[in-house]
């Protein structure tokens, strides 16, 4: 990326989570809004790469894989290759990643000019006080969208996803279930009691939109209208695929002992959500 090619635009909004709470669905919906521009790579992981060093290995590998898939898809039909898009993807892949210069460059695509810029990375919810402070300093009056899923359902879905992606998991070994169920990621990503106040205090309550996961199924258009109003963009007359599931996790049976342990562990998170948002909101997270 040459200096003159990199604009100074940075995201006006972020979807910060929660993981397994419909962020892929929201990303696919908002990309249909002509007033919004988001990178073709759904999860950039810029802020968690800086502030969650334990994530760096798989983040770097994941970025390379995503860019390769997009390039393969673009070059499948030689006569219709968008050379500008190829140039952009190559610049994202070859610029030193996860630097501020690289992050600005990701939003330098010509189609981003004059648009509301955003990105979706659910790991951002857990970047901690130093991460959120830096994010605020870099992005200024940025807005955040936080999809909230029932803590138990979210944790069980993440456990299933982890097992589904694992090449070494052995269901017959109780210790294997313990390792997955007790992992920091399972508990940290659903730590609403710690992270919700942090984001409100740092960005301001009017700059964080909390949406219950259940509304994606029961009231998807109403939820999207709330997002449009929050971002200050015009309504999309018709969204395609509102009732389609994105990245559905396999139906893996989890032992009752593990389910009961998660229920007990997440009891405090449910209590926090009810006290902070009310009973109706809590019910809508399922």
C-alpha positions, 0 to 999 in steps of 0.5 A, a space after each residue: 500500500 503506497 502512502 498516497 493510496 491509504 486514506 485516513 478513514 477508520 470504522 464508524 462502527 464495530 460489531 464486537 460480539 458476542 461470539 456465537 450470537 449471530 455476528 455472521 448473520 448481521 455482517 451478511 445483512 449489513 453488507 446489503 446496505 448501500 450506505 455501509 461499507 465493510 471489508 470482504 474479510 469479516 473478522 479483522 482481529 486488529 484490536 484483539 491481536 494487540 491486546 489478546 496475545 494468546 490469539 495471535 497464532 490462529 489470527 495470523 493463520 486465519 487472515 491468510 486463509 481468508 484472503 486466499 479463499 477470496 482470491 481464488 473465488 475472484 480468479 475462478 472466472 478469468 474474463 470477469 476478474 475485478 483487478 481492483 479487488 485483486 489489487 486490494 486483497 493482495 495489499 491486505 495480504 502483503 502489507 505488514 498485518 495488524 499495524 495501524 497502517 495496515 488497519 487503515 489500509 483495509 478501509 482504503 478501498 475506493 468503494 468505501 469512500 463516502 460510506 459508513 464504515 464498519 467491521 465485525 469481530 466478536 473477539 473484540 468484546 474481550 479486549 479488556 480496559 487497555 484495549 477498549 481505551 486504545 480503540 476509543 483513542 484511535 476511532 474517536 466517536 465510534 459506535 459498537 453493536 453488541 449481540 447478546 445471547 443467553 450465556 448458557 446457550 452461547 457457551 454450549 454453542 461455542 463448545 460444539 464449534 470447538 469440538 467440530 473444528 478439532 482434529 484431536 478431540 476424543 468424545 469418550 475421554 471425560 478429560 477432553 470435555 473438561 478441557 473444552 468446557 473449562 477453556 478461557 475462551 468459553 467463559 471469557 467471551 460470555 463474561 457480560 458482567 465485566 465487559 458490558 459496563 466497560 464498553 458503556 463507560 468507555 464509549 458512552 451508553 448512547 454509543 453502544 447498541 445491545 441486541 438480544 440474539 432471539 430477535 434475529 429469529 423472531 423479529 429480524 427486520 425489526 432488529 435491522 431497523 434498530 441497527 439502521 437507526 443507530 447507525 443513522 443510515 437509510 432503511 433497506 427496503 428488503 434484506 435477502 436471506 433474513 431467515 437463513 442461518 449463517 455458520 450453523 454449528 453441528 448438533 453435537 450432544 454434550 454430556 449432562 454433567 458438562 451442561 450442568 456445570 455451564 449452567 452453574 457457572 453462567 448463573 451469575 451472568 444471567 442474573 447480571 443481564 436481568 438486573 441490567 436490561 430487565 427480564 424481558 430482554 433476558 428472555 429475548 436472548 434465547 
